[in-house]
Amino acid sequence: MATNDVPWDDETDGLISSIDAQTSAGPKLRDFLLNPERFMLKPGAGQLVEKLRSSANTYFDAVYDDMKDEQAKLTQQLESMNAQYIRMKQVIQEKAVSLKVPYITPALINVDRSMREDVTIAQYDSTADQLIGKLISTAKYVADISTKYKEYTLGSWLFSCDRAYILFLDQPRSPLMYLERSRTVINDLIDGIVDQYGTGT
């Protein structure tokens, strides 16, 4: 959560400020997102929504175009991580089958944060293999809770033991991923406002 208590994180807050700094006339994106009723109940709301959405997406497109080297670096990191995910998934599934522990891919799972422990590893190796074996041997089930970033998989697994253990593959820390997340947050917020208010009269 951003320090000024807005419904987005600090990275997104800074990007919204940058987008607004390039807006020469008309309502600012921040004002619109925080006070949509001021704008959505007036004529021309639909045109305003599209103008603000276009300004935000144009800004993100320009930033991406200026980061070609970072794009190539991130692609290499994601390809490596995806290969690690495929290898670890195979190992975890095989060990789970061997020990007759259910391996599931849940649509949704809730874990009490006070009753979980997170472990992040850089890559699959013999030490990780020992850890996986130990966790599976005491688990009631193993859940693949990995997420997708574009066509890549960001690997993570939940081992339901007496305490929930979540094993993460270390993710790239690229500014492009923060940009992509912030772009999604902004567009989702705009979509939510349109769903709530319609596009005016």
N, C-alpha and C positions, 0 to 999 in steps of 0.2 A: 504494500500500500504506500502511496506517495505520502510525503511528510505533511502535505496540506490537506490530507484526509479527503481525497477525491477517489472515485471508484476505478482507479487504475494504478499501476506501479510507477516507480520513479522514472524508469527509462521512457515509458509512454508519456509521462508528464512533460519531460524535457522535449520530446518530439512534438507534442502538441504545441508547446511554446514556440518551437522553430517554425511549425506550419503557420501559426498565427502571425509570426513576425513577417512572413512573406505575403500576408493578406493585406492588400492596400486599402480596400474599401469593403463595407458591409460587415455583417456579424462575424465574430471570431468563432473558431471551432470550439474552444473551451467554453465560451458563453452558451453556445448551442447545446453542448453535451450536458452541461450542468443545469441549464434552465430551459429545457426544450419547450415548455408550455408558453414561453414568451414569444416563440417563433412559429410553432406548429399550429396555433389556433388562428393564424392570420392568412389572408389570401397570399398566394405565391409560395406557400411552404414547400411544395414539391420542387420548385426550381431552386430554392435555397438549399434543400437537402442535397440535390445533385451537384450544386456548385461546391458545397463544402466537402462532399465525398470526392469529387474530382480534384479539388485542391490538395487533399490529403494524399490521394493515390499518385498524383503527379509529383508531389514531394518525395514520396518513397521511391518511385521509379528513378528519379534523378539521383538520389543517394545510391541506389543499387548500381547505376551506370558508372558511378565514380569509384566503385569498389571491385573492379574486375579481378585484381590480384587476390583479394580476400575471398571472392567467389570461388576461384580455383583452389585456394587453400582449404576452404570449408568442404568443397566437394571431395577432395582427397581424404580429409578426416572422416567424413560421413561414410565413404566407401569402406574405409578401414573398420569403422565401428560396426557397419552392417555385416561385414564378414565375421567380426568377433561375435555378433549376436547369433548368426546362423550356427557357428561352431558351439557356442555355449548352450543354445537351445537344444541342439542334438545331444550334448553331454547330459544336460539336466533331465531331458526326457528319458534317455536310456537308463540313467541311474534310478529315476522314479519308477520306471517299469520294473527294473530289477528288484527294487525293494517294495514293490506293490503299493506305491504311494500315488494317489490320483494326481494327474497333471492337467490343469484346466486353464482355459483362456476366458475369464469372466467378462461379461458385459459391464459390470460395475461391482466394485468391492469397497467396503468401508472398513477402515482400520483406526482404532483409537490411537492417536499420536503418542499418548503417554504409555502405551503398551507395545511400542515398536522400536526397533533398532535398525538404522540404515547403514549399509556397508557399500562403499563404492570402490570398484577395482578398475585398474587401467586396462587390463587385458586378461584373457584366459591364459593361465599357466599352471604349473603343478601345484602351487600354493592355492590358487583359486579352485583347482580341482578337489583338493583336500577339504576346503571349506564347504564346497557344494555337497560333497559326500556326507560331511558331518551334519549339515542342515537338513538334508533329505532324510537321513536316518532317524531324525527325531520329529519330522514334520507329519501333520495329519493330511496335508495336501500341499501342492506347489501350484501357484497361480502365475501365469505369464501376464504381467501387467505392463508390458512394453507399450510405448507410444510411437506414433508415426510422425516423421518430419519429411514432407514431400514423399519420395519413394523409399526413404530410408527408415530403418527401425532403430529406435533408441531403447536398448535392452534394459529391462528390469523385471525381477521376479520376487514374488512374495512366498516365503516359507512359513506356513502356519504351524509354529511350534508352541510351546508354552508361552513364549513371547514371539510376536511377529517380527520376522527378519526380512528386510527388503534389500535385495542385492541389485546394485546399479552398475552398469557399464559407464565409465566416466565419459561424459558428453563433451563435445566441442564447446568452447566458450567463445563463439564468434559474434561480433556485433551484428552480423547479418541475421542471426537467429533472433536476437532481441528486436531487430527492425521488423522481421516477419511477424513476430508475436504481437508487437505493438500495432502493426497495420491491421491484423486480425481483430484485436481488441477494439480499435477505433471503428472499423466497419461493422462489427457486431453491435456496438453501442448505437450507431446510426440506424441499423436495421431494427433494433429494439425500440427506438423512438418512433420510427415509422409504423411499426406494428401497433404501438400503443395509441398513437395520435392520428394515423392515416397521413394524408398529404395535404390537409387543409382544404379550403374551399376556393 
